Amino acid sequence: MALVNEKSRHSLQENMNKIVAPTQIIWGKQEQVLDVSGAEVLAGSIRGCQVEILENCGHSVVMERPRKSAKLMTDFLSSLQSTENNKKHE
């Protein structure tokens, strides 16, 4: 059984542009499960998303590069918090 059938795969691609929440994509450059070009597809479909491609990393980015992944996520969340604080003070 496929993880994602063909019909749902197209549905996902058709609806990614509806995502309005702040989004971060962290992808391993040596990914062998899902081609790294998938990050570009997501980036082109989700407005304003932040994309990070990690060198020397495959599918399990948080396991293979835990410190780098944690820093990227922490920085992303901090930037969201800063943006929210700035909006409150305007």
C-alpha positions in Angstrom: 0.0 0.0 0.0 1.3 3.4 -0.9 1.8 6.0 1.8 0.1 8.6 -0.3 -2.2 7.5 -3.1 -2.1 9.4 -6.4 -5.5 11.2 -5.7 -4.4 12.6 -2.3 -1.0 13.6 -3.6 -2.6 15.8 -6.2 -5.0 17.2 -3.7 -2.1 18.1 -1.4 -0.3 19.9 -4.2 -3.4 21.8 -5.2 -4.0 23.0 -1.7 -0.6 23.9 -0.4 -1.1 27.5 -1.6 -3.8 27.8 1.1 -1.3 27.5 3.9 -1.0 30.9 5.5 0.7 29.9 8.8 4.4 30.7 9.1 6.2 27.6 7.7 9.7 26.4 7.9 11.0 23.6 5.7 14.2 21.8 6.8 15.4 19.3 4.2 18.5 17.1 4.0 20.5 17.6 0.8 21.4 13.9 0.7 17.7 12.9 1.2 17.1 9.5 -0.5 13.4 9.0 0.5 12.0 12.2 -0.9 14.1 14.1 -3.5 15.5 17.4 -2.4 13.6 19.1 -5.2 10.5 18.6 -3.0 11.7 21.5 -0.9 11.6 23.7 -4.0 8.0 22.5 -4.7 6.9 23.4 -1.2 8.8 26.7 -1.3 7.0 27.6 -4.5 3.6 26.7 -3.2 3.7 28.1 0.4 3.9 31.9 0.4 6.7 33.2 2.6 8.0 29.9 3.8 11.6 29.6 5.0 13.6 26.8 3.4 16.8 25.4 4.9 18.8 22.7 3.0 21.2 20.9 5.3 24.5 19.6 3.9 25.6 16.1 4.9 22.1 15.1 5.9 19.5 12.7 4.7 15.9 12.0 5.6 16.1 12.2 9.4 17.3 15.8 9.8 16.6 16.0 13.6 18.5 12.7 14.2 21.4 13.3 11.8 21.9 17.0 12.6 20.2 17.6 15.9 22.1 20.8 17.0 21.7 22.4 13.6 18.0 21.4 13.4 17.3 22.7 16.9 19.1 26.0 16.2 17.2 26.5 12.9 13.8 25.8 14.7 14.7 28.0 17.6 15.7 30.9 15.4 12.6 30.5 13.3 10.3 30.5 16.4 12.2 33.5 17.8 11.7 35.4 14.6 8.0 34.7 14.8 7.9 35.9 18.4 9.8 39.1 17.4 7.4 39.8 14.6 4.4 39.3 16.9 5.9 41.6 19.5 6.6 44.3 16.9 3.0 44.1 15.7 1.7 44.6 19.3 3.8 47.7 19.7 2.7 49.4 16.5 
